[in-house]
């Protein structure tokens, strides 16, 4: 659905590029993630792709059409969930959604159904100025779904949410993916990226340093070992590929009470540190 080739961008007055030669594509029904720390170029990339930042260098196509050739009809196809909520705070949640729905030239969804989907039906007629940050984030999310777009840009979609509401939003994203929706998610939250994304691009100082599925990245940069901890606190490491015939491993699990067994694959944080020398936060 989206293809990016040799994308460069420099903010006016800046001494160096924010983005350097980015290239990737996103298929229909895929959840694609940009994973990197603040300042790595994640939000800049999204802002270019939903036409907020012009004057970039490179080629971008959306639905086999150059991004520069799209006009206002482009926004009927995409939904955008910004990292920071930007609502009309003197209006209620329902009034906000009704107002934004008026911008589209395609049918829109029932605002009450969207609010109820994220547990906010009872707050539909409350002024947004009285909302918590988490409530504003949920309103932000459903606003992106108003016109039932086939492609969604999500910037830190679980930021400011408690674990229960973050879980709800992630479940909705996965459910919409099953319905054929496509997502481009930017985040520095490795747990969200690991759980949601089919592929991730690791972004560092405006460059993609690695791109693959989370599972392949963790296996490539992890260790072929398993860690065993017994009820007595004893910790042992064994080669994962040989544990079936390793006499020490077999003796341990037969004669000791086992508390935990974990394989030693890397986390996405570990992968990023290995590749860049810095953490995601």
N, C-alpha and C positions, 0 to 999 in steps of 0.2 A: 504493500500500500504506500509505503514511503521509502524513498531512496535518496541518500546523501552522498555526494562525491566531492572530495577535495574542498571541504568547507573551511574557510578562514574568516576570522572576524577581529577587527580592532576598533575599540571605542574611540570616538573623536577625541583627539588630544592625548591619547595614550601612547607610550613609547614602544610598546610591544603588543603582539596579538594576544587576544584572550583565547581564541580557538586556532588550532594549527592543523590543517589538512585532515579534518575528520571525514571518515567514510564508513557508512553502515547502511543496512536496509532493514525494514520491519515488514514482516509478512502479515497477511490478514489473520486475525485470531491469535496473534502472538502478544505476549507481555514482554516488552523489551525494557531493560533498565539501564540507566546511567548511574553508576555508583562512584562517588568521589567526595572528598571533603569540600567544605565551603570555599568558594573561590576557584574551584577547578574548571568552571565553565559549563556546569550542568544547566543552570537556569538560562544562561545566555543562549545555549543551543536551542532550548525549547522556545525561547522568545523569537528567535529567527524562524523557527519552523511553524509557529502560528502567526507569523507576519507582523510582529511588533517591532522587530529590528530589521530595517532595510540595509542596503549597501554592504551586503556580505559578498565574499568571493567564493565561487564554487557553484555546483549544480545541485538543486533539490527538486525532486519530482514527487507529487502526491497524486495517487490514482492515475498514474501514467501521464500526468500533465505538469509542466513546469510550474513551480510555486509562484513565479512572477506572473504567470498567465492567469492565475486565479484572482477573482474579484470578491465581492461580498458574499457570493454563493459559497465560497470556501467555508465560511463559518456555520453553514448548515450541516457540514459533514464532520466537524470536529467539536469536541467539548474540552474546556480548559478548567482545571482546578488549580488555582494559584496557591503558593505556600502560605501567603498572608491573606486572610479574608478581606474582601472589599465590598461590603454591603452598604445599603442605605439604612443607617441605624435608626432613623426616625420612623421607618416603615416596619411592619411585621414581617415575619418569615414568609408568610403566604403572599403578602403584597409584593415583597421582593421578587419572588418567583414569577408572579403574574406579570410584573413589570418587565423582567428580562425575557419572558416568553414572547412578549409583543415584538421583540427585535427580529424574530425568525420568520421565514417565509415557508416553513414546513410545519406540519402538525406537532404540537408539544404535548407532554405528558401532564396528567393531573397533578397540580402542586401538592394537594393533600396526600395523595398516594405516595409521592416521593418523600414527603416529610415523615409519614408513618413508617416508611421503609427503614429510616434511620432513627426511629424511636422518638420523633419530635412532633407527632401529630397533636399532642396536648399543648404544645407550645406554638402552634401555627399562628395564633393571633396575638402573640406577645411581641412587643417591640424588640428589634434586634439589639438595641442599646442595652437591654437587660439580659442579654445572653452571655454565657461564659465563653471562653475561648474554644472549648471543645464543641459547644453548640454551634458557634460560628463556623468551625471547620466542617461540621456535618452539613450545614446549610450550603457552604461553599461546594462541597462534593455533589450534592443533589442538583445544584444549579447547573453543573456541567452536564448532567444527564437530561435536562429539561426537554431538549429537542431530539432525544434518542439518537445521538450521533454514533457513527460507526467507528470513529477513532477518537481516543481520549488522551490528553496530555495531563498527567498528574505530577505536581511538584510537591514532594514530601507529604504524601496523602494521609499519613497517620500522625503527623506532627501535632502536638497539643492534645492528643486524645488519650484517655485512660485505656488500660488494657482491654476492657470489655468492648468499648466503642471502636478501638483499633481493630479488634478481631472482627467486629461486625462489618466494618468498611472493607477489610481484606476479603471476607467471605462474599460480599457483594461484587467486588472486582473479579474474583474467580468465577462467580456465577455468570457475570456478564461475558467473560471470556468464552465460556461454554456456549453462549448464545451467538458467538461470532464477532464480538467487539474486539478491537485492537487497542493496546495501551502502550504509551511511552511514559515510563515513570522515572523521575529523577529523585535520588535519595542518597543520604549518607548512612542510612540505617541498614546494616548488613543483614539483619534478621528479616526485614521486609523484603529485601532484594532476593534473599535465599529462598524465601517461602513463595513469593509471587512470580518471579521472573523466569521465563523460558531461557532467555539469554541476558547477560549483562555485559556492558562495556565499562571497563575500569578507566576512569578519566583522571588524569594528573596534569596540572598546569596546561590545560587546553589540548592535551593529546590523549588519544586512546592508547593505553599501554598493553591492554589485553582484552579479548572479547571471546566469550564462550558461555556455555551453560554453567550455572553455579556448581552443579555436581561435578562436571569435568574439571573445572578450575580447582575445586577443593581436593580432588583426587590427584591432579597433576602436581600440586604443591604441598601435599600432605606426606605423611610417612606410612610405609607399609608395616605398621605395627598395631598391636592391640594392647591396651593398658588394663590390667586387672587389679582391683583392690579387694582385699579380704576383710571380713568382719573384724579382724584384729588390727586392721590398719596397714597391713603389709601391701606394698605396691610392686608389681612386676610388669615388665614389658616383654612382648613376644612378637616375632615376625608373623604378620597376618597370614601370609601365603602358606605358612608351614604349621599353623597351630593344630591342624588335624593329626599331625604325626609328631609333634613336639612332646617328648616325654615329660619335660618339666611342666609344661602347660597342663597336660592331661593329669599329671600327679596333683597339681595345685587344685584344679577344679573338683577332683575326686576326693581330696582329703581336707579341703578348707571350706569354710562357709564364705561364699562370695558376696560382696556388697555391690560392686559395680564392674561392668566390662564395657570398655569404650574403644572403638577404633580411633586411630590418630590422624584422621583426615584434617586438613587445614580448614579454618573458617575463611570467609571472604575477607575478613579483616587481616588475617595472616597472609593471604595471597597478596593483598594490596601493599602490605608492609614489605613483603619480599621483593615486590616489583618496583616500589617507589621509595622505600626507606622512611615513609611516614604513615601515620594512622589515618583512618577515615574521619576522625573527629577533629 
